Amino acid sequence: MAEPNQTHHVDCSVVIVTYNSARDITGLLDCLPTAAGKLTLRVIVVDNGSTDATVQRVRDYPEVLCVETAANLGYAGGINFGRRFVGQFRALAVLNPDLTLGPGALHEMFTALHDDPAVGIVVPGILDFEGRLDQSLRREPTLTRGIGDALLGRHFKRRPAWLSETVRDEREYEYRHAVDWATGAVMLISAACDRAVGAWDEEFFHYSEEVDYAARARAAGFRVEYVPQARTRHRKGGSGKSQALIALRAVNRVRYYEKHHKSAGLMRAVVLLHELLRSVSPSRRAALLKVSRRSSWEPLISSLKARSAKVATSTTPVKIS
């Protein structure tokens, strides 16, 4: 990896957003050199106000720039903060901390990105830590896909594409092809796409920000490419998942649709149906209540941001190490 110097040009700048990621971050940092191959890297870890040993672990890597925000800015906010320090690059990798990248995975993605200037984002094949396929590919949200997922869930994996937002047919994970979007755990973005799309939308705070980013990239004329030869493993849930975040995930599905599509009221009804059919879970009942009461949306987001602000006022504003 390159030294944490913003003045020289690198093949790939890497932004990793952490939040209480002490048990994961060293595994990711350790695998980056072999994942990159001959690529030159600049690695920035943006810590979103961790209260565990995350920052101490990162400081054991002198070649990594650690930026402490002293608050949980959300995933999009953390990425935007990290973009201040990426310097000059040919590609930008955005990574969750609870990943390990296979040997050559980043190099494989980089090659795919630069084979065709029309490709703006590359996403890899993802396995869980037990080696099972993660169904990480997604289609653009539509009303029929939302209804299909609400009613059928994980059943009938080979149902028509218009009946599922999640790509569930495992045959579609075997070959390289264009996709609408994929889960945002690992994305490689070209410099041209990063410039064209600009900042990630922090209004989502958490969830749907990667859907929005991919939609804006496609609108700017770029393609999202799935490259299964690049293999990663994803543990998921490294930062925890509170009831408020589960509710926010449901609310943001509607908010995303309002931003990019018509018939937002109908999508809200679809999301309500989805949560209602799963309301045996207390977290899903809470999500159902939030989606049903539009007046609760802004207080929900504000409460998450307020918790972050409370942390920020009691700690040092920004530290770089």
Residue frames as qw, qx, qy, qz and C-alpha x, y, z in Angstrom:
[[0.000, 0.887, 0.461, 0.000, 0.00, 0.00, 0.00],
 [0.342, 0.603, -0.046, 0.719, 1.06, 3.58, -0.57],
 [0.257, -0.176, -0.499, 0.809, 1.88, 5.96, 2.25],
 [0.041, 0.774, 0.613, -0.154, -1.08, 8.12, 3.39],
 [0.201, -0.370, 0.187, 0.888, -0.05, 10.99, 1.08],
 [0.468, 0.679, 0.489, -0.284, -2.73, 12.80, -0.91],
 [0.116, 0.771, -0.277, -0.562, -0.38, 14.48, -3.37],
 [0.022, -0.329, 0.834, 0.443, 0.59, 11.54, -5.58],
 [0.715, 0.150, -0.275, -0.625, -1.61, 9.62, -8.00],
 [0.361, -0.182, 0.903, -0.144, -2.66, 6.05, -7.12],
 [0.206, -0.114, -0.854, -0.465, -4.53, 3.36, -8.98],
 [0.487, -0.533, -0.636, -0.272, -7.12, 2.98, -6.25],
 [0.143, -0.338, 0.468, -0.804, -8.16, 5.02, -3.24],
 [0.459, -0.314, -0.831, -0.027, -10.05, 3.00, -0.63],
 [0.316, -0.392, 0.251, -0.827, -12.63, 4.43, 1.77],
 [0.467, -0.248, -0.843, 0.093, -13.71, 2.19, 4.66],
 [0.376, -0.538, 0.072, -0.751, -16.42, 3.48, 6.99],
 [0.451, -0.067, -0.837, 0.304, -16.21, 1.97, 10.48],
 [0.479, -0.518, 0.135, -0.696, -18.46, 2.02, 13.51],
 [0.679, -0.393, 0.544, -0.299, -17.54, -0.29, 16.39],
 [0.867, 0.421, -0.225, -0.140, -15.73, -2.51, 13.91],
 [0.255, -0.719, 0.644, -0.058, -12.80, -3.64, 16.08],
 [0.733, -0.125, 0.668, -0.026, -13.34, -7.35, 15.50],
 [0.757, 0.542, 0.361, 0.057, -13.45, -6.95, 11.70],
 [0.265, 0.940, -0.150, -0.153, -11.21, -4.13, 10.54],
 [0.311, -0.627, 0.672, 0.241, -7.84, -5.88, 10.85],
 [0.669, 0.173, 0.711, 0.131, -9.03, -8.76, 8.68],
 [0.512, 0.820, 0.255, 0.013, -9.95, -6.33, 5.92],
 [0.022, 0.928, -0.346, -0.134, -6.77, -4.26, 6.17],
 [0.535, -0.415, 0.710, 0.194, -4.63, -7.41, 6.18],
 [0.673, 0.311, 0.650, 0.164, -6.18, -8.75, 2.96],
 [0.341, 0.883, 0.066, -0.315, -5.99, -5.53, 0.93],
 [0.076, -0.670, 0.612, 0.412, -2.40, -5.97, -0.40],
 [0.315, -0.027, 0.914, 0.253, -3.08, -9.43, -1.85],
 [0.414, 0.661, 0.600, -0.178, -6.50, -8.33, -3.12],
 [0.205, 0.891, -0.076, -0.398, -4.89, -5.39, -4.92],
 [0.866, 0.283, 0.196, 0.361, -2.02, -7.27, -6.57],
 [0.553, 0.089, 0.096, 0.823, 0.15, -4.71, -8.34],
 [0.037, -0.837, -0.332, -0.433, -2.26, -1.82, -7.84],
 [0.253, 0.145, -0.411, 0.864, -1.09, 1.15, -5.82],
 [0.357, -0.675, -0.638, -0.099, -3.48, 2.01, -2.98],
 [0.012, -0.316, 0.348, -0.883, -4.32, 4.89, -0.71],
 [0.436, -0.431, -0.790, -0.018, -6.42, 3.65, 2.23],
 [0.173, -0.341, 0.237, -0.893, -8.62, 5.92, 4.33],
 [0.325, -0.410, -0.841, 0.139, -10.57, 4.62, 7.31],
 [0.244, -0.444, -0.004, -0.862, -13.36, 6.96, 8.38],
 [0.269, -0.227, -0.865, 0.357, -14.40, 6.13, 11.92],
 [0.305, -0.551, -0.369, -0.683, -17.96, 7.17, 12.71],
 [0.405, -0.570, 0.296, -0.651, -17.56, 7.66, 16.45],
 [0.777, -0.071, -0.625, 0.019, -16.70, 4.11, 17.55],
 [0.506, -0.711, 0.292, -0.391, -16.66, 3.42, 21.27],
 [0.970, -0.173, 0.125, 0.119, -14.68, 0.18, 20.98],
 [0.550, -0.542, 0.401, 0.492, -11.05, -0.39, 19.96],
 [0.703, 0.627, 0.300, 0.152, -11.54, 0.24, 16.23],
 [0.216, 0.952, -0.191, 0.098, -9.31, 3.31, 16.05],
 [0.474, -0.662, 0.577, 0.058, -6.54, 1.69, 18.08],
 [0.809, 0.108, 0.550, 0.174, -6.55, -1.28, 15.70],
 [0.577, 0.782, 0.158, 0.174, -6.33, 0.97, 12.64],
 [0.082, -0.941, 0.329, -0.013, -3.42, 2.91, 14.15],
 [0.734, -0.340, 0.549, 0.209, -1.37, -0.29, 14.00],
 [0.677, 0.429, 0.446, 0.398, -1.23, 0.27, 10.21],
 [0.238, -0.599, 0.048, 0.763, 0.96, 3.35, 9.63],
 [0.147, 0.018, 0.624, 0.767, 0.25, 3.25, 5.88],
 [0.091, -0.627, -0.734, -0.245, -3.48, 3.78, 6.54],
 [0.051, -0.269, 0.117, -0.955, -4.96, 7.24, 7.10],
 [0.242, -0.501, -0.811, 0.181, -7.44, 7.12, 10.00],
 [0.109, -0.333, -0.057, -0.935, -9.94, 9.97, 10.18],
 [0.146, -0.393, -0.821, 0.388, -12.10, 10.19, 13.30],
 [0.114, -0.541, -0.390, -0.736, -15.35, 12.08, 12.75],
 [0.003, 0.012, -0.647, 0.762, -16.33, 11.81, 16.44],
 [0.576, 0.228, 0.322, -0.716, -19.92, 11.16, 15.38],
 [0.474, 0.221, 0.833, 0.179, -21.94, 8.63, 13.41],
 [0.191, 0.405, -0.229, -0.864, -22.45, 10.48, 10.15],
 [0.824, 0.376, 0.273, -0.325, -24.24, 7.55, 8.55],
 [0.781, 0.041, 0.482, 0.394, -22.81, 5.49, 5.71],
 [0.465, 0.751, 0.260, 0.390, -23.22, 8.14, 3.00],
 [0.177, -0.972, 0.117, -0.098, -21.88, 10.83, 5.32],
 [0.699, -0.511, 0.422, 0.269, -18.86, 8.71, 6.18],
 [0.718, 0.318, 0.421, 0.455, -18.12, 8.09, 2.50],
 [0.238, 0.906, 0.137, 0.321, -18.43, 11.79, 1.70],
 [0.429, -0.866, 0.250, 0.066, -16.11, 12.61, 4.59],
 [0.766, -0.235, 0.471, 0.368, -13.57, 10.11, 3.31],
 [0.615, 0.630, 0.319, 0.350, -13.75, 11.55, -0.21],
 [0.059, -0.991, 0.119, -0.002, -12.07, 14.67, 1.16],
 [0.446, -0.685, 0.558, 0.141, -8.87, 12.66, 1.64],
 [0.902, 0.205, 0.374, 0.068, -8.78, 10.37, -1.40],
 [0.254, -0.576, 0.474, 0.616, -6.43, 12.53, -3.47],
 [0.500, 0.497, -0.445, -0.553, -5.86, 11.62, -7.12],
 [0.529, -0.077, 0.841, -0.080, -6.97, 8.15, -8.18],
 [0.253, 0.101, -0.727, -0.630, -8.16, 6.07, -11.13],
 [0.565, -0.367, -0.672, -0.308, -10.72, 4.17, -9.08],
 [0.293, -0.411, 0.458, -0.732, -12.43, 4.58, -5.71],
 [0.486, -0.180, -0.855, -0.010, -13.27, 1.53, -3.60],
 [0.470, -0.428, 0.223, -0.739, -16.01, 1.88, -1.00],
 [0.548, 0.023, -0.833, 0.073, -15.90, -0.97, 1.51],
 [0.721, -0.610, -0.056, -0.325, -17.71, -2.16, 4.62],
 [0.122, -0.673, 0.692, -0.232, -15.28, -3.15, 7.39],
 [0.715, -0.160, 0.633, -0.251, -16.77, -6.64, 7.85],
 [0.817, 0.540, -0.126, -0.160, -15.34, -7.90, 4.55],
 [0.516, -0.462, 0.592, 0.411, -12.40, -9.92, 3.39],
 [0.601, 0.672, -0.213, -0.376, -11.40, -9.68, -0.26],
 [0.952, 0.029, 0.259, 0.162, -10.02, -12.72, -2.05],
 [0.491, -0.385, 0.425, 0.656, -6.56, -12.70, -3.64],
 [0.206, 0.046, 0.579, 0.788, -6.62, -10.46, -6.71],
 [0.119, 0.680, 0.720, -0.072, -10.27, -9.47, -6.18],
 [0.005, 0.837, 0.101, -0.538, -9.64, -5.74, -6.22],
 [0.153, -0.402, 0.612, 0.664, -7.33, -6.07, -9.23],
 [0.201, 0.324, 0.875, 0.297, -10.02, -8.08, -11.07],
 [0.093, 0.820, 0.513, -0.237, -12.59, -5.37, -10.39],
 [0.112, -0.730, 0.203, 0.643, -10.14, -2.66, -11.44],
 [0.219, -0.120, 0.767, 0.591, -9.46, -4.43, -14.73],
 [0.158, 0.567, 0.795, 0.144, -13.18, -4.77, -15.44],
 [0.016, -0.841, -0.279, 0.463, -13.71, -1.10, -14.63],
 [0.038, -0.713, 0.347, 0.608, -11.09, 0.05, -17.12],
 [0.415, 0.122, 0.813, 0.388, -11.85, -2.43, -19.89],
 [0.085, 0.619, 0.626, 0.467, -14.83, -0.29, -20.86],
 [0.084, 0.110, -0.204, 0.969, -15.21, 3.45, -20.13],
 [0.497, -0.390, -0.365, -0.684, -18.99, 2.94, -20.02],
 [0.698, -0.389, -0.580, 0.159, -18.57, 0.93, -16.81],
 [0.086, -0.736, 0.203, -0.640, -18.76, 3.30, -13.87],
 [0.573, -0.478, 0.504, -0.435, -19.24, 0.83, -10.99],
 [0.601, 0.178, -0.776, -0.073, -18.03, -2.73, -10.51],
 [0.676, -0.428, 0.373, -0.469, -19.45, -5.08, -7.87],
 [0.152, 0.376, -0.913, -0.030, -18.03, -8.52, -7.02],
 [0.723, -0.247, -0.609, -0.213, -19.40, -11.91, -6.15],
 [0.262, -0.525, 0.508, -0.631, -20.07, -12.07, -2.41],
 [0.664, -0.179, -0.726, 0.012, -20.10, -15.08, -0.11],
 [0.569, -0.760, 0.081, -0.305, -20.88, -15.16, 3.58],
 [0.123, -0.687, 0.696, -0.170, -18.21, -16.32, 6.01],
 [0.733, -0.079, 0.659, -0.149, -19.51, -19.90, 5.72],
 [0.204, -0.195, 0.764, 0.581, -18.97, -19.83, 1.97],
 [0.335, 0.579, 0.742, -0.033, -22.65, -19.52, 0.98],
 [0.236, 0.397, 0.394, 0.795, -23.66, -17.24, -1.86],
 [0.027, 0.506, 0.385, -0.771, -24.92, -13.82, -0.80],
 [0.324, 0.636, 0.617, 0.331, -27.75, -12.79, -3.10],
 [0.293, -0.501, -0.095, 0.809, -26.31, -9.29, -3.42],
 [0.104, 0.111, 0.510, 0.846, -27.65, -8.26, -6.84],
 [0.204, 0.557, 0.565, -0.573, -30.70, -6.06, -7.11],
 [0.229, 0.500, 0.583, 0.598, -33.08, -4.66, -9.69],
 [0.072, -0.226, 0.042, -0.971, -34.49, -1.15, -9.73],
 [0.170, 0.296, 0.774, -0.534, -37.42, -0.97, -7.26],
 [0.313, -0.168, -0.489, -0.797, -40.85, -1.11, -8.90],
 [0.634, -0.187, 0.255, -0.705, -44.35, -1.65, -7.58],
 [0.923, 0.077, -0.271, -0.263, -44.67, -5.17, -9.02],
 [0.584, 0.302, -0.652, 0.377, -41.28, -6.20, -7.67],
 [0.170, -0.322, 0.548, -0.753, -42.20, -4.84, -4.26],
 [0.805, -0.099, 0.077, -0.580, -45.47, -6.79, -4.28],
 [0.854, 0.212, -0.475, -0.024, -43.68, -9.95, -5.41],
 [0.366, 0.309, -0.683, 0.552, -41.13, -9.70, -2.60],
 [0.422, -0.276, 0.389, -0.771, -43.84, -8.87, -0.05],
 [0.872, -0.017, 0.017, -0.490, -45.96, -11.88, -0.95],
 [0.935, 0.222, -0.276, 0.023, -43.35, -14.46, -1.95],
 [0.545, -0.757, 0.355, 0.061, -40.31, -13.49, 0.12],
 [0.163, -0.572, 0.763, 0.254, -37.48, -15.95, -0.52],
 [0.681, 0.196, 0.702, -0.076, -39.73, -18.54, -2.18],
 [0.674, 0.642, 0.355, 0.092, -39.84, -19.25, -5.93],
 [0.415, -0.599, 0.267, 0.630, -36.33, -18.01, -6.61],
 [0.309, 0.013, 0.646, 0.698, -36.70, -18.34, -10.36],
 [0.252, 0.762, 0.553, -0.224, -39.77, -16.17, -10.60],
 [0.470, 0.702, 0.252, 0.473, -39.89, -13.49, -13.33],
 [0.432, 0.083, -0.188, 0.878, -37.65, -10.45, -12.93],
 [0.199, -0.482, -0.159, -0.838, -40.69, -8.16, -12.67],
 [0.721, -0.554, -0.319, -0.268, -41.72, -9.96, -9.45],
 [0.781, -0.495, -0.131, 0.357, -38.56, -9.53, -7.38],
 [0.055, 0.966, -0.247, 0.053, -36.17, -6.72, -6.63],
 [0.471, -0.574, 0.664, 0.088, -33.59, -9.20, -5.33],
 [0.630, 0.428, -0.589, -0.270, -31.94, -11.38, -7.96],
 [0.719, -0.358, 0.505, -0.315, -32.60, -14.78, -6.40],
 [0.950, 0.309, -0.012, -0.031, -31.79, -17.14, -9.28],
 [0.612, -0.603, 0.395, 0.325, -28.28, -18.42, -8.52],
 [0.734, 0.345, 0.400, 0.427, -27.61, -18.95, -12.22],
 [0.238, 0.921, 0.110, 0.288, -27.43, -15.17, -12.62],
 [0.430, -0.848, 0.301, 0.071, -24.49, -15.07, -10.20],
 [0.862, -0.089, 0.394, 0.307, -22.33, -17.27, -12.43],
 [0.588, 0.391, 0.332, 0.625, -21.44, -14.84, -15.23],
 [0.213, -0.305, -0.052, 0.927, -20.42, -11.24, -15.74],
 [0.095, 0.613, 0.624, 0.475, -23.20, -8.86, -16.73],
 [0.059, -0.337, 0.084, -0.936, -24.75, -5.44, -16.16],
 [0.278, -0.517, -0.778, 0.224, -27.05, -5.00, -13.16],
 [0.122, -0.864, -0.261, -0.412, -29.17, -2.15, -11.81],
 [0.171, -0.751, 0.444, -0.457, -27.43, -2.09, -8.45],
 [0.747, -0.069, -0.633, 0.188, -26.03, -4.29, -5.70],
 [0.611, -0.747, -0.224, 0.138, -25.70, -4.15, -1.95],
 [0.200, 0.924, -0.197, 0.259, -23.27, -1.39, -1.03],
 [0.810, -0.535, 0.155, 0.185, -20.81, -3.48, 1.00],
 [0.521, -0.353, 0.475, 0.615, -18.19, -3.31, -1.73],
 [0.537, 0.802, 0.261, -0.007, -18.16, -1.10, -4.83],
 [0.512, -0.245, 0.300, 0.767, -15.38, 0.03, -7.13],
 [0.293, 0.882, 0.314, -0.193, -16.17, 3.35, -8.80],
 [0.633, 0.365, 0.169, 0.662, -14.27, 4.92, -11.69],
 [0.259, -0.324, -0.140, 0.899, -12.82, 8.39, -11.23],
 [0.111, -0.162, -0.445, -0.874, -15.03, 9.63, -14.08],
 [0.431, -0.534, -0.683, -0.251, -18.17, 8.22, -12.42],
 [0.446, -0.498, -0.466, 0.579, -17.19, 9.68, -9.05],
 [0.127, -0.156, 0.073, 0.977, -16.79, 13.11, -10.63],
 [0.237, -0.266, -0.570, -0.740, -20.04, 12.88, -12.56],
 [0.505, -0.544, -0.660, -0.119, -22.23, 11.62, -9.72],
 [0.055, -0.633, 0.273, -0.722, -20.59, 13.61, -6.93],
 [0.196, -0.289, 0.710, -0.611, -21.46, 13.31, -3.25],
 [0.256, -0.289, -0.922, -0.035, -23.57, 10.48, -1.85],
 [0.368, -0.573, -0.244, -0.690, -27.00, 11.57, -0.62],
 [0.167, 0.125, -0.750, 0.627, -26.71, 11.93, 3.16],
 [0.549, -0.182, 0.068, -0.813, -30.45, 12.41, 3.56],
 [0.834, -0.072, -0.493, -0.238, -30.80, 8.62, 3.56],
 [0.447, -0.687, 0.487, -0.303, -28.37, 8.40, 6.52],
 [0.256, -0.261, 0.930, 0.014, -28.36, 4.59, 6.27],
 [0.466, 0.340, 0.817, 0.012, -30.03, 2.23, 3.75],
 [0.500, 0.758, 0.419, 0.020, -30.98, 3.10, 0.15],
 [0.070, -0.852, 0.272, 0.441, -27.96, 5.34, -0.32],
 [0.335, -0.273, 0.773, 0.465, -26.34, 2.77, -2.63],
 [0.417, 0.566, 0.704, 0.100, -29.59, 2.36, -4.61],
 [0.143, 0.947, 0.139, -0.253, -29.66, 6.11, -5.09],
 [0.227, -0.681, 0.505, 0.479, -25.98, 6.30, -6.04],
 [0.422, 0.039, 0.822, 0.381, -26.32, 3.55, -8.66],
 [0.345, 0.752, 0.561, -0.012, -29.45, 5.19, -10.11],
 [0.039, 0.936, -0.090, -0.338, -27.62, 8.49, -10.44],
 [0.345, -0.441, 0.687, 0.464, -24.63, 6.73, -12.03],
 [0.436, 0.351, 0.784, 0.268, -26.89, 5.06, -14.61],
 [0.227, 0.899, 0.344, -0.148, -28.60, 8.40, -15.27],
 [0.109, -0.838, 0.345, 0.409, -25.15, 9.88, -15.94],
 [0.691, 0.583, -0.351, -0.242, -24.55, 7.23, -18.62],
 [0.016, 0.503, -0.853, 0.139, -22.52, 4.69, -16.66],
 [0.818, -0.081, -0.496, -0.280, -23.10, 0.97, -16.30],
 [0.555, -0.529, 0.561, -0.312, -23.01, -1.10, -13.11],
 [0.681, 0.353, -0.625, -0.146, -21.11, -4.31, -13.85],
 [0.831, -0.416, 0.311, -0.202, -21.20, -7.54, -11.84],
 [0.473, 0.577, -0.664, 0.034, -17.89, -9.46, -11.93],
 [0.906, -0.372, -0.005, -0.202, -18.18, -12.85, -10.20],
 [0.804, 0.275, -0.350, 0.394, -14.50, -13.66, -10.71],
 [0.069, 0.476, -0.444, 0.756, -13.77, -11.10, -7.99],
 [0.645, -0.423, -0.634, -0.053, -14.67, -12.90, -4.77],
 [0.074, -0.456, 0.448, -0.766, -15.29, -11.36, -1.36],
 [0.435, -0.386, -0.801, 0.139, -16.69, -12.59, 1.93],
 [0.208, -0.478, 0.046, -0.852, -19.08, -10.50, 3.98],
 [0.172, -0.136, -0.865, 0.451, -19.99, -11.17, 7.58],
 [0.266, -0.594, -0.445, -0.616, -22.81, -8.57, 7.71],
 [0.573, -0.741, -0.301, -0.180, -24.12, -6.78, 10.75],
 [0.644, 0.109, -0.378, 0.656, -20.69, -5.69, 11.94],
 [0.025, 0.266, -0.232, 0.935, -22.06, -2.46, 13.41],
 [0.130, 0.315, 0.788, -0.513, -25.26, -3.91, 14.78],
 [0.160, -0.337, -0.585, -0.721, -28.84, -3.25, 13.71],
 [0.127, 0.160, 0.595, -0.778, -31.17, -1.39, 16.05],
 [0.268, 0.594, 0.748, -0.123, -34.95, -1.28, 15.85],
 [0.156, 0.813, 0.050, -0.559, -34.70, 2.33, 14.65],
 [0.021, -0.471, 0.668, 0.576, -32.43, 1.30, 11.78],
 [0.226, 0.238, 0.928, 0.175, -34.78, -1.50, 10.76],
 [0.232, 0.774, 0.497, -0.316, -37.60, 1.05, 10.65],
 [0.044, 0.740, -0.270, -0.614, -35.39, 3.44, 8.69],
 [0.223, -0.126, 0.848, 0.465, -34.71, 0.74, 6.10],
 [0.232, 0.559, 0.794, 0.052, -38.45, 0.46, 5.43],
 [0.088, 0.866, 0.220, -0.440, -39.02, 4.22, 5.44],
 [0.114, -0.613, 0.469, 0.626, -36.10, 4.82, 3.08],
 [0.339, 0.214, 0.840, 0.366, -37.55, 2.41, 0.53],
 [0.191, 0.822, 0.536, -0.036, -40.46, 4.82, 0.22],
 [0.116, -0.868, 0.087, 0.475, -38.27, 7.92, 0.34],
 [0.335, -0.270, 0.673, 0.601, -36.06, 6.57, -2.44],
 [0.296, 0.472, 0.775, 0.297, -39.09, 5.88, -4.61],
 [0.051, 0.908, 0.328, -0.254, -40.39, 9.38, -3.99],
 [0.218, -0.701, 0.331, 0.592, -37.08, 10.82, -5.17],
 [0.150, -0.294, 0.756, 0.566, -36.81, 8.82, -8.39],
 [0.014, -0.273, -0.891, -0.362, -40.30, 7.66, -9.40],
 [0.458, -0.261, -0.118, -0.842, -43.93, 8.57, -9.59],
 [0.785, -0.296, -0.445, -0.313, -46.68, 6.70, -7.68],
 [0.182, 0.373, -0.708, 0.571, -44.82, 7.07, -4.38],
 [0.599, -0.229, 0.335, -0.690, -48.07, 6.61, -2.46],
 [0.934, 0.099, -0.224, -0.260, -48.52, 3.20, -4.03],
 [0.596, 0.346, -0.633, 0.353, -45.00, 2.18, -3.07],
 [0.220, -0.370, 0.564, -0.705, -45.73, 3.21, 0.49],
 [0.845, -0.082, 0.106, -0.517, -48.71, 0.82, 0.44],
 [0.853, 0.274, -0.443, 0.034, -46.45, -1.95, -0.90],
 [0.284, 0.398, -0.667, 0.562, -43.91, -1.39, 1.88],
 [0.531, -0.279, 0.391, -0.698, -46.71, -1.40, 4.45],
 [0.938, 0.058, -0.146, -0.309, -47.88, -4.75, 3.07],
 [0.656, 0.382, -0.588, 0.280, -44.32, -6.11, 3.25],
 [0.016, 0.352, -0.649, 0.674, -43.93, -5.14, 6.90],
 [0.709, -0.175, 0.175, -0.660, -47.47, -6.22, 7.84],
 [0.923, 0.120, -0.321, -0.172, -46.88, -9.75, 6.55],
 [0.651, 0.209, -0.565, 0.462, -43.80, -9.97, 8.79],
 [0.252, -0.656, 0.175, -0.690, -45.23, -8.20, 11.82],
 [0.878, -0.375, -0.295, 0.034, -44.83, -11.21, 14.09],
 [0.647, 0.040, -0.249, 0.719, -41.41, -9.66, 14.73],
 [0.237, -0.815, -0.319, 0.422, -41.45, -6.67, 17.15],
 [0.286, -0.400, 0.305, 0.816, -38.91, -4.86, 14.96],
 [0.087, 0.252, 0.697, 0.666, -41.10, -5.26, 11.90],
 [0.143, -0.771, -0.620, 0.032, -44.15, -4.07, 13.83],
 [0.273, -0.702, -0.061, 0.655, -42.19, -0.97, 14.77],
 [0.208, -0.127, 0.544, 0.803, -41.22, -0.50, 11.11],
 [0.011, 0.548, 0.764, 0.340, -44.87, -0.90, 10.09],
 [0.195, -0.822, -0.424, 0.326, -45.88, 1.80, 12.54],
 [0.264, -0.539, 0.198, 0.775, -43.22, 4.21, 11.28],
 [0.145, 0.098, 0.678, 0.714, -44.09, 3.71, 7.61],
 [0.057, -0.654, -0.738, -0.155, -47.80, 4.15, 8.35],
 [0.201, -0.902, -0.253, 0.286, -47.22, 7.49, 10.08],
 [0.579, 0.601, 0.057, 0.549, -45.51, 9.82, 7.66],
 [0.203, -0.915, 0.099, -0.335, -45.22, 12.40, 10.42],
 [0.790, -0.556, 0.234, 0.109, -42.79, 10.05, 12.19],
 [0.848, 0.391, 0.021, 0.357, -40.27, 9.89, 9.34],
 [0.265, 0.765, -0.237, 0.537, -38.37, 13.09, 9.98],
 [0.548, -0.698, 0.331, -0.320, -38.32, 12.57, 13.79],
 [0.978, -0.091, 0.147, 0.119, -36.93, 9.07, 13.19],
 [0.702, 0.487, -0.068, 0.516, -34.09, 10.39, 11.03],
 [0.049, -0.816, 0.217, -0.534, -33.56, 13.39, 13.30],
 [0.774, -0.579, 0.201, -0.160, -33.33, 11.13, 16.36],
 [0.931, 0.064, 0.075, 0.350, -30.58, 9.07, 14.73],
 [0.445, 0.629, -0.090, 0.632, -28.71, 12.22, 13.75],
 [0.372, -0.809, 0.141, -0.432, -29.28, 13.71, 17.22],
 [0.911, -0.383, 0.100, 0.119, -27.67, 10.70, 18.84],
 [0.757, 0.312, 0.024, 0.573, -24.68, 11.33, 16.61],
 [0.086, 0.783, -0.065, 0.613, -24.62, 15.02, 17.48],
 [0.671, -0.712, 0.085, -0.191, -24.69, 14.16, 21.18],
 [0.906, -0.130, 0.089, 0.392, -21.61, 12.01, 20.72],
 [0.542, 0.557, 0.043, 0.629, -19.92, 14.74, 18.72],
 [0.167, -0.857, 0.065, -0.483, -20.38, 17.43, 21.37],
 [0.743, -0.635, 0.201, -0.067, -18.77, 15.25, 24.01],
 [0.852, -0.089, 0.293, 0.425, -15.66, 14.34, 22.00],
 [0.239, -0.490, 0.352, 0.760, -12.93, 15.94, 19.93],
 [0.569, 0.587, 0.030, -0.574, -14.42, 17.23, 16.61],
 [0.876, 0.464, -0.128, -0.029, -12.13, 15.58, 14.02],
 [0.475, -0.659, 0.551, 0.188, -8.86, 13.74, 14.48],
 [0.791, 0.545, -0.266, -0.076, -6.55, 12.44, 11.77],
 [0.539, -0.608, 0.580, 0.062, -3.90, 9.86, 12.50]]
